[in-house]
């Protein structure tokens, strides 16, 4: 298996935890490695009245263009 360099992660989506999990799964099914940022903080704050709770979906910089295309097609 080829090693991937994650020195430069790029945000391709930001939303609620459940949306970010869906986007991460969508990207992974399209062959793009993705990870979530701020997942724990979101799980703690989201039950409270709009105190934030946003989660970022991050991908490797080399996969950014394709990942953005996959995310954009999700909205169509």
Backbone bond lengths (Angstrom), bond angles and torsions (degrees), N, CA, C in turn:
res aa  C-N    CA-C-N  psi(-1)  N-CA   C-N-CA  omega(-1)  CA-C   N-CA-C  phi
1 X - - - 1.452 - - 1.524 109.06 -
2 X 1.290 115.92 136.82 1.463 122.04 -178.23 1.528 110.93 -75.96
3 X 1.324 117.18 133.56 1.462 121.61 177.10 1.520 109.21 -77.23
4 X 1.335 115.88 140.22 1.460 120.66 179.69 1.516 109.48 -111.36
5 X 1.308 115.55 147.20 1.458 122.31 -179.02 1.523 108.71 -98.25
6 X 1.325 116.83 120.39 1.462 121.08 179.96 1.525 111.34 -111.28
7 X 1.330 115.86 37.98 1.461 119.39 177.98 1.516 111.98 -69.74
8 X 1.317 116.95 -30.86 1.463 119.42 -176.85 1.519 109.80 -128.11
9 X 1.329 115.40 95.64 1.451 121.18 177.90 1.524 109.70 -90.12
10 X 1.319 115.76 142.94 1.462 122.61 -177.53 1.522 108.96 -121.60
11 X 1.330 116.43 135.71 1.462 121.18 176.40 1.524 109.35 -78.01
12 X 1.339 116.52 127.22 1.458 120.56 177.95 1.527 112.13 -116.78
13 X 1.332 116.82 -8.24 1.467 120.81 178.36 1.514 108.92 -158.54
14 X 1.343 115.75 148.14 1.461 122.19 174.98 1.519 107.20 -141.97
15 X 1.322 115.82 131.39 1.464 119.53 -179.93 1.508 110.94 -175.66
16 X 1.324 115.19 -164.74 1.454 120.85 177.50 1.526 109.38 -67.47
17 X 1.317 115.65 162.37 1.460 120.90 -177.49 1.522 111.76 -56.11
18 X 1.326 117.10 -45.70 1.469 119.04 -177.26 1.520 111.60 -65.58
19 X 1.349 117.39 -37.59 1.471 120.38 177.52 1.528 110.71 -66.24
20 X 1.332 115.69 -42.92 1.460 120.57 -179.04 1.530 110.58 -63.81
21 X 1.323 117.16 -38.99 1.465 120.35 177.20 1.529 110.58 -63.01
22 X 1.334 116.89 -41.17 1.464 120.37 177.98 1.524 111.52 -63.64
23 X 1.329 117.04 -44.78 1.463 121.21 179.87 1.527 110.34 -64.76
24 X 1.319 116.81 -42.07 1.467 120.25 177.69 1.524 110.40 -59.20
25 X 1.325 117.34 -44.93 1.460 121.19 178.02 1.514 112.31 -63.82
26 X 1.319 116.20 -39.81 1.463 121.29 177.77 1.525 110.63 -62.28
27 X 1.314 116.09 -45.29 1.464 120.10 179.04 1.523 111.18 -64.19
28 X 1.316 116.23 -43.96 1.474 118.92 179.88 1.522 111.34 -63.26
29 X 1.339 117.04 -37.26 1.465 119.10 177.93 1.525 111.44 -68.55
30 X 1.340 116.77 -21.73 1.466 121.63 176.74 1.529 111.19 -90.08
31 X 1.326 117.26 4.04 1.461 120.95 177.04 1.517 115.22 89.20
32 X 1.335 117.45 13.47 1.466 121.89 -179.16 1.525 108.31 -104.76
33 X 1.330 116.77 124.26 1.467 120.10 174.59 1.522 108.24 -70.53
34 X 1.326 116.00 130.31 1.458 120.77 -178.58 1.521 109.07 -138.22
35 X 1.325 115.17 154.25 1.456 120.57 176.80 1.522 109.44 -141.38
36 X 1.317 115.89 161.24 1.457 121.62 179.23 1.519 110.35 -104.35
37 X 1.319 115.11 147.53 1.474 121.79 175.72 1.523 107.54 -122.28
38 X 1.308 117.55 139.10 1.461 125.09 178.46 1.523 112.31 73.51
39 X 1.317 118.10 21.54 1.461 121.57 -179.68 1.530 111.53 -60.74
40 X 1.321 117.90 -45.38 1.452 121.21 -177.38 1.517 111.54 -66.16
41 X 1.312 117.44 -45.47 1.461 121.09 178.99 1.513 110.38 -61.05
42 X 1.310 117.71 -40.44 1.451 121.31 179.64 1.516 111.14 -63.19
43 X 1.315 117.58 -43.11 1.456 121.21 -179.21 1.522 111.02 -62.93
44 X 1.330 116.49 -30.98 1.455 120.76 179.88 1.524 111.03 -79.13
45 X 1.329 118.18 -41.08 1.462 120.52 -173.12 1.522 114.30 -91.11
46 X 1.324 119.20 -23.24 1.458 119.97 -172.76 1.523 115.17 -62.55
47 X 1.336 121.59 -28.10 1.463 118.09 176.99 1.526 113.47 -67.11
48 X 1.315 117.56 -15.93 1.453 121.24 -177.82 1.521 109.96 -95.12
49 X 1.293 116.03 151.70 1.461 123.67 -172.27 1.520 113.94 -52.73
50 X 1.305 117.15 95.01 1.460 124.55 172.27 1.527 113.99 45.27
51 X 1.305 117.03 48.74 1.462 121.09 177.71 1.523 111.01 -87.80
52 X 1.282 117.43 22.06 1.462 120.24 -178.40 1.506 109.29 117.27
53 X 1.310 116.08 -111.09 1.443 120.30 176.77 1.508 114.46 75.61
54 X 1.317 118.25 18.96 1.456 119.96 178.95 1.524 110.87 -87.35
55 X 1.316 113.85 140.76 1.451 122.13 -179.33 1.519 108.07 -120.79
56 X 1.323 116.93 138.26 1.461 122.40 178.69 1.521 109.69 -99.40
57 X 1.330 115.93 140.93 1.458 121.55 170.90 1.524 106.05 -102.12
58 X 1.318 116.29 123.06 1.457 122.51 -176.31 1.526 110.57 -113.33
59 X 1.322 115.01 143.07 1.472 121.47 175.20 1.523 108.40 -132.81
60 X 1.311 115.23 163.34 1.456 121.10 176.02 1.524 109.23 -66.33
61 X 1.323 116.69 142.15 1.467 121.96 -176.92 1.530 112.46 -52.86
62 X 1.329 117.74 -36.81 1.461 120.52 -178.97 1.530 112.69 -66.90
63 X 1.328 117.25 -19.50 1.465 121.14 -178.90 1.526 112.56 -104.09
64 X 1.323 116.99 5.67 1.464 121.55 -173.58 1.525 113.58 -58.45
65 X 1.316 118.24 -49.88 1.465 121.43 -174.78 1.529 110.41 -61.01
66 X 1.320 115.93 -48.29 1.464 119.69 -179.88 1.533 110.57 -64.76
67 X 1.333 117.67 -41.31 1.458 121.65 -179.72 1.524 111.05 -62.72
68 X 1.320 117.74 -42.34 1.472 120.56 178.00 1.523 110.78 -63.50
69 X 1.337 117.27 -36.83 1.457 121.20 177.97 1.536 110.16 -64.27
70 X 1.328 116.15 -44.09 1.463 120.47 179.07 1.522 110.70 -61.81
71 X 1.339 117.32 -44.39 1.461 121.79 179.82 1.537 110.31 -65.20
72 X 1.325 117.62 -41.41 1.472 121.26 -179.89 1.523 111.19 -64.83
73 X 1.322 117.62 -38.52 1.465 120.85 179.57 1.516 111.23 -68.50
74 X 1.314 117.75 -25.18 1.466 122.52 176.68 1.518 110.25 -62.91
75 X 1.314 117.06 -36.25 1.469 121.90 -176.70 1.522 112.49 -79.70
76 X 1.314 116.81 -18.68 1.471 119.77 -176.41 1.497 112.98 -76.52
